[in-house]
Amino acid sequence: MADPGHIAQARQVLVQLGVTIADLQATESAPALMPTLAEYLPQVIAAAGPGARRTYGNYWNRMILLWGDRRLDTIAATDIEALQREAAATAVSRRNGRGGRHAGEHVIAAARAFFVRAIADGLIPASASPAHQIAKPRRLPNSRRALTPRELDEINQVARTSGNDAILDALLLRLHTETACRRGGALALRRTDLDSDQGLVRLREKGETLRWQPISIDLAAHLVDHAEHRGAVLPTDQLLRYRDGRPLTSRRYDHLWKRVGDRLPWVAAQGISTHWLRHTTLTWVERNFGYGIARAYAGHTDKTGPATTTYIKADLQAVATALAALTGQPHPLATSMQELGIRT
């Protein structure tokens, strides 16, 4: 047992110093060296996936500019909320913008991803994350919808008759309409991801998902011709390319929809983009073939939602059958056209 007199003297010294027992315990339990944000962020970036780096990179850079020399345990919820307000107020105005709501949401998501890593590394306790003390902005209802057949025809007509590479633009629209893939999935296609004999493309999309998606044999032949004439020779070469052989980038999509919007005012007014093609195709599949096949067609593999999603999984043949009905063309993996009741 410690001498009571010594304990009393120690307490008196602590009072004189303005230090409590809790302060001593907190100091003992904290890491010996708390890094600054600038010191720790490279570790977060190294551990993040490509999608997170692409989505959060700009916001992490802004965090460095504002708080780079500050220790992680000195950043407050108020700091993050101020950055959120600034990002929302200065967000670039886009055709499909929501008044900066997405920018503000991404600030909080980027900060949460950063502090989740700090928690996992034992630098701060879970309760000390300032990013998790701020609620994300409530998401507004999605304004996207399925395009009508007339609207889709008008968009394709403009793409085929304008621009400096109508062949490429028409190919892009057809690829997205048949597969309902996202822009990232199309841009990630390599020469080896095309199986022209079976009418399949291998898609890599968000969440690191990987799947084979049926396409019409006619589209597959056009993709082979595109690759051969534009320099996609090696298996690992990017499939989609400009006329000069350079790999396609997302800027082509921006230019395409800007041009279509200039000629079709309703496209610009509604902020129609490539993702609307995904809505169009998946809505058609769901209406004609049911939710389970539409889910497989979309490449949704998450387990959230009703428990019945466990029992309604559709296979590749079912997806190919839906594609055959959509395009009016037979597919090697699909049920026969006669069985579908489609006249050839």
C-alpha positions as CSV (number, residue, x, y, z in Angstrom):
1,M,0.0,0.0,0.0
2,A,1.3,3.5,-0.9
3,D,1.9,5.9,1.9
4,P,-1.3,8.0,2.4
5,G,0.8,11.0,3.0
6,H,2.6,10.6,-0.3
7,I,-0.7,10.2,-2.1
8,A,-2.0,13.4,-0.5
9,Q,1.2,15.3,-1.5
10,A,0.8,14.0,-5.1
11,R,-2.8,15.1,-5.3
12,Q,-1.8,18.5,-4.1
13,V,0.9,18.8,-6.8
14,L,-1.6,17.8,-9.5
15,V,-4.0,20.4,-8.2
16,Q,-1.3,23.0,-8.5
17,L,-0.5,21.9,-12.0
18,G,-4.1,21.9,-13.1
19,V,-3.9,18.2,-14.0
20,T,-6.5,15.5,-13.1
21,I,-6.1,11.7,-12.8
22,A,-8.2,11.4,-16.0
23,D,-5.7,13.6,-17.9
24,L,-2.9,11.2,-16.9
25,Q,-4.9,8.1,-17.9
26,A,-5.8,9.7,-21.3
27,T,-2.1,10.5,-21.9
28,E,-1.0,7.0,-21.1
29,S,-3.6,5.4,-23.4
30,A,-3.0,7.7,-26.4
31,P,-0.5,6.8,-29.0
32,A,3.0,8.1,-28.3
33,L,3.2,10.0,-31.6
34,M,-0.1,11.3,-33.2
35,P,0.6,12.0,-36.9
36,T,-0.6,15.1,-38.7
37,L,-3.1,14.8,-41.4
38,A,-0.5,15.3,-44.1
39,E,1.7,12.6,-42.5
40,Y,-1.1,10.0,-42.3
41,L,-3.0,10.6,-45.6
42,P,-0.5,8.8,-47.8
43,Q,-1.2,5.6,-45.9
44,V,-5.0,6.1,-46.4
45,I,-4.5,6.6,-50.1
46,A,-2.3,3.6,-50.4
47,A,-4.9,1.4,-48.7
48,A,-7.9,2.8,-50.7
49,G,-9.2,1.2,-53.8
50,P,-9.2,3.0,-57.2
51,G,-12.8,4.0,-56.9
52,A,-12.3,5.6,-53.5
53,R,-9.2,7.4,-54.8
54,R,-11.1,8.7,-57.8
55,T,-14.1,9.8,-55.7
56,Y,-12.4,11.2,-52.6
57,G,-9.0,12.3,-54.0
58,N,-10.0,15.9,-54.5
59,Y,-11.5,16.2,-51.1
60,W,-8.5,14.6,-49.4
61,N,-6.3,17.2,-51.1
62,R,-8.5,20.0,-49.8
63,M,-8.2,18.5,-46.3
64,I,-4.4,18.6,-46.6
65,L,-4.5,22.3,-47.7
66,L,-6.7,23.2,-44.7
67,W,-5.5,20.9,-41.9
68,G,-2.3,19.3,-43.2
69,D,-0.1,20.4,-40.3
70,R,-2.7,19.5,-37.6
71,R,-2.7,16.3,-35.6
72,L,-5.6,13.9,-36.2
73,D,-7.0,14.4,-32.7
74,T,-7.3,18.1,-33.1
75,I,-9.7,18.1,-36.1
76,A,-13.2,18.8,-35.0
77,A,-16.6,18.1,-36.5
78,T,-17.0,21.9,-37.0
79,D,-14.0,21.9,-39.3
80,I,-15.5,19.2,-41.5
81,E,-18.9,20.8,-41.6
82,A,-17.4,24.1,-42.6
83,L,-15.6,22.3,-45.5
84,Q,-18.8,20.6,-46.4
85,R,-20.6,24.0,-46.7
86,E,-17.8,25.4,-48.7
87,A,-17.7,22.5,-51.2
88,A,-21.5,22.7,-51.7
89,A,-21.3,26.5,-52.3
90,T,-18.4,26.3,-54.8
91,A,-19.4,23.1,-56.6
92,V,-19.3,23.3,-60.4
93,S,-22.7,23.7,-61.9
94,R,-23.6,20.8,-64.1
95,R,-26.6,19.8,-66.2
96,N,-27.6,17.2,-63.6
97,G,-26.4,19.2,-60.6
98,R,-28.3,19.3,-57.3
99,G,-27.1,22.6,-55.9
100,G,-23.8,21.2,-54.6
101,R,-25.5,18.5,-52.5
102,H,-23.3,15.7,-53.9
103,A,-20.1,17.7,-53.3
104,G,-21.1,18.2,-49.7
105,E,-22.0,14.6,-49.3
106,H,-18.7,13.5,-50.8
107,V,-16.8,15.7,-48.3
108,I,-18.4,13.9,-45.4
109,A,-17.8,10.5,-47.1
110,A,-14.2,11.3,-47.7
111,A,-13.6,12.4,-44.1
112,R,-15.3,9.3,-42.8
113,A,-13.2,7.0,-45.0
114,F,-10.1,8.8,-43.7
115,F,-11.0,8.5,-40.0
116,V,-12.3,4.9,-40.4
117,R,-8.7,4.0,-41.4
118,A,-7.3,6.0,-38.4
119,I,-9.7,4.1,-36.1
120,A,-8.6,0.7,-37.6
121,D,-5.0,1.7,-37.1
122,G,-5.6,2.4,-33.5
123,L,-4.8,6.1,-33.7
124,I,-8.1,7.3,-32.4
125,P,-11.1,5.6,-30.6
126,A,-14.2,5.1,-32.7
127,S,-16.1,7.6,-30.6
128,A,-13.5,10.3,-31.4
129,S,-14.2,10.4,-35.2
130,P,-15.3,14.0,-36.0
131,A,-16.6,12.9,-39.4
132,H,-19.1,10.5,-37.9
133,Q,-20.6,13.2,-35.7
134,I,-22.1,15.0,-38.8
135,A,-25.1,13.6,-40.7
136,K,-24.9,13.3,-44.4
137,P,-27.3,15.4,-46.4
138,R,-30.5,13.6,-47.2
139,R,-30.5,12.4,-50.8
140,L,-33.1,13.8,-53.1
141,P,-35.2,11.4,-55.2
142,N,-33.4,10.3,-58.4
143,S,-34.6,12.2,-61.4
144,R,-33.5,9.6,-64.0
145,R,-36.1,7.5,-65.8
146,A,-36.4,5.2,-68.7
147,L,-36.3,6.9,-72.1
148,T,-39.3,6.3,-74.4
149,P,-38.6,4.6,-77.8
150,R,-39.1,7.9,-79.6
151,E,-36.6,9.7,-77.3
152,L,-34.0,6.9,-77.7
153,D,-34.4,7.0,-81.5
154,E,-33.9,10.8,-81.6
155,I,-30.7,10.5,-79.5
156,N,-29.3,7.8,-81.7
157,Q,-30.2,9.7,-84.9
158,V,-28.3,12.8,-83.7
159,A,-25.3,10.7,-82.6
160,R,-25.2,9.0,-86.0
161,T,-25.4,12.2,-88.1
162,S,-23.2,14.7,-86.2
163,G,-19.8,15.0,-84.6
164,N,-16.3,14.1,-85.7
165,D,-16.7,10.3,-85.1
166,A,-20.3,9.2,-85.6
167,I,-19.2,5.6,-85.8
168,L,-17.7,5.6,-82.4
169,D,-20.7,7.5,-80.8
170,A,-23.2,5.1,-82.4
171,L,-21.2,2.1,-81.1
172,L,-21.1,3.6,-77.6
173,L,-24.8,4.1,-77.5
174,R,-25.5,0.6,-78.8
175,L,-23.1,-0.9,-76.3
176,H,-24.7,0.8,-73.3
177,T,-28.2,0.1,-74.6
178,E,-27.6,-3.6,-75.0
179,T,-25.5,-4.2,-71.8
180,A,-26.9,-1.5,-69.5
181,C,-23.3,-1.1,-68.4
182,R,-21.9,2.0,-66.7
183,R,-19.4,4.3,-68.3
184,G,-16.6,2.9,-66.2
185,G,-17.5,-0.6,-67.4
186,A,-17.2,0.4,-71.1
187,L,-14.0,2.3,-70.6
188,A,-12.4,-0.7,-68.7
189,L,-13.1,-3.1,-71.6
190,R,-9.9,-4.7,-73.0
191,R,-9.5,-6.7,-76.2
192,T,-9.4,-9.9,-74.2
193,D,-12.8,-9.1,-72.6
194,L,-14.6,-9.6,-75.9
195,D,-15.8,-13.1,-76.8
196,S,-17.3,-12.6,-80.3
197,D,-18.1,-16.3,-80.8
198,Q,-20.4,-16.5,-77.7
199,G,-21.6,-12.9,-77.9
200,L,-20.2,-11.8,-74.5
201,V,-18.2,-9.0,-73.0
202,R,-16.5,-9.1,-69.6
203,L,-17.5,-6.0,-67.5
204,R,-15.5,-4.6,-64.6
205,E,-17.6,-2.1,-62.7
206,K,-17.9,-0.3,-59.4
207,G,-17.4,-2.4,-56.3
208,E,-14.8,-4.4,-58.2
209,T,-17.5,-6.6,-59.7
210,L,-16.7,-8.8,-62.6
211,R,-19.2,-10.5,-64.9
212,W,-19.8,-11.7,-68.4
213,Q,-22.6,-9.8,-70.1
214,P,-24.3,-11.0,-73.3
215,I,-24.3,-8.8,-76.4
216,S,-25.7,-9.4,-79.8
217,I,-23.4,-11.2,-82.3
218,D,-23.8,-8.2,-84.6
219,L,-22.5,-5.8,-82.0
220,A,-19.7,-8.2,-81.2
221,A,-18.7,-8.2,-84.8
222,H,-18.7,-4.4,-84.9
223,L,-16.5,-4.3,-81.7
224,V,-14.0,-6.7,-83.3
225,D,-13.9,-4.5,-86.4
226,H,-13.5,-1.4,-84.2
227,A,-10.6,-3.0,-82.3
228,E,-8.8,-4.1,-85.5
229,H,-9.0,-0.8,-87.3
230,R,-8.1,1.4,-84.3
231,G,-5.1,-0.5,-82.9
232,A,-6.5,-2.7,-80.1
233,V,-4.3,-5.6,-80.9
234,L,-2.8,-7.0,-77.7
235,P,-5.1,-8.8,-75.3
236,T,-4.6,-6.1,-72.6
237,D,-5.2,-3.2,-75.0
238,Q,-8.2,-1.0,-74.2
239,L,-11.0,-1.9,-76.6
240,L,-12.7,1.4,-77.3
241,R,-10.5,4.0,-79.1
242,Y,-10.5,7.2,-80.9
243,R,-9.9,7.3,-84.7
244,D,-6.2,8.1,-84.1
245,G,-5.8,5.0,-82.0
246,R,-5.7,6.7,-78.6
247,P,-7.7,4.9,-75.8
248,L,-11.1,6.4,-75.2
249,T,-11.6,8.6,-72.1
250,S,-14.7,9.8,-70.3
251,R,-14.4,13.1,-72.1
252,R,-15.9,11.5,-75.2
253,Y,-19.1,10.9,-73.3
254,D,-19.2,14.6,-72.1
255,H,-18.7,15.8,-75.6
256,L,-21.3,13.4,-77.0
257,W,-24.1,14.5,-74.6
258,K,-23.2,18.1,-75.0
259,R,-23.6,17.8,-78.7
260,V,-26.9,15.8,-78.4
261,G,-28.2,18.4,-75.9
262,D,-27.4,21.3,-78.3
263,R,-29.5,19.6,-81.0
264,L,-32.2,18.2,-78.7
265,P,-33.1,20.9,-76.1
266,W,-35.1,18.4,-74.0
267,V,-31.9,16.3,-73.5
268,A,-30.1,19.3,-72.1
269,A,-33.1,20.5,-70.0
270,Q,-33.4,17.1,-68.3
271,G,-29.7,16.5,-67.9
272,I,-29.9,13.2,-69.8
273,S,-26.7,11.2,-69.7
274,T,-25.3,7.7,-70.4
275,H,-26.8,6.4,-67.2
276,W,-30.3,7.0,-68.5
277,L,-29.6,4.2,-71.0
278,R,-29.0,1.9,-68.1
279,H,-32.4,2.9,-66.7
280,T,-34.1,2.4,-70.0
281,T,-32.8,-1.1,-70.7
282,L,-33.3,-2.4,-67.1
283,T,-36.8,-1.0,-67.0
284,W,-37.7,-2.8,-70.2
285,V,-36.1,-6.1,-68.9
286,E,-38.0,-5.8,-65.6
287,R,-41.3,-5.1,-67.3
288,N,-41.0,-8.0,-69.7
289,F,-38.9,-10.6,-67.8
290,G,-39.3,-9.8,-64.1
291,Y,-37.2,-8.4,-61.3
292,G,-34.8,-11.4,-60.9
293,I,-33.6,-11.2,-64.5
294,A,-33.4,-7.4,-64.4
295,R,-31.3,-7.7,-61.3
296,A,-28.9,-10.1,-63.0
297,Y,-28.9,-8.0,-66.2
298,A,-27.8,-5.0,-64.1
299,G,-25.0,-7.0,-62.5
300,H,-26.3,-6.4,-59.0
301,T,-24.7,-8.9,-56.6
302,D,-25.2,-7.2,-53.3
303,K,-27.2,-9.1,-50.6
304,T,-29.2,-6.1,-49.3
305,G,-32.9,-5.9,-49.9
306,P,-35.7,-8.5,-49.5
307,A,-34.8,-12.0,-48.6
308,T,-36.4,-13.3,-51.8
309,T,-33.4,-12.0,-53.8
310,T,-31.6,-15.1,-52.5
311,Y,-34.1,-17.3,-54.4
312,I,-34.6,-15.4,-57.7
313,K,-31.1,-15.4,-59.1
314,A,-31.0,-15.5,-62.9
315,D,-28.3,-17.2,-64.9
316,L,-26.4,-16.1,-68.0
317,Q,-28.9,-17.9,-70.3
318,A,-31.8,-15.9,-68.8
319,V,-30.0,-12.7,-69.4
320,A,-29.1,-13.7,-73.0
321,T,-32.8,-14.5,-73.6
322,A,-33.8,-11.1,-72.4
323,L,-31.2,-9.5,-74.7
324,A,-32.4,-11.5,-77.7
325,A,-35.9,-10.2,-77.1
326,L,-34.6,-6.7,-76.6
327,T,-32.6,-6.7,-79.9
328,G,-34.8,-9.0,-81.9
329,Q,-31.7,-11.0,-82.8
330,P,-30.9,-14.6,-81.8
331,H,-28.1,-15.2,-79.3
332,P,-26.0,-18.4,-78.8
333,L,-26.9,-18.7,-75.1
334,A,-30.5,-17.7,-75.3
335,T,-33.7,-19.7,-75.6
336,S,-34.8,-20.0,-79.2
337,M,-36.6,-17.1,-80.8
338,Q,-39.6,-19.4,-81.6
339,E,-39.9,-20.3,-77.9
340,L,-39.8,-16.5,-77.1
341,G,-42.6,-15.9,-79.6
342,I,-40.5,-13.5,-81.7
343,R,-40.7,-13.6,-85.5
344,T,-37.3,-13.5,-87.3
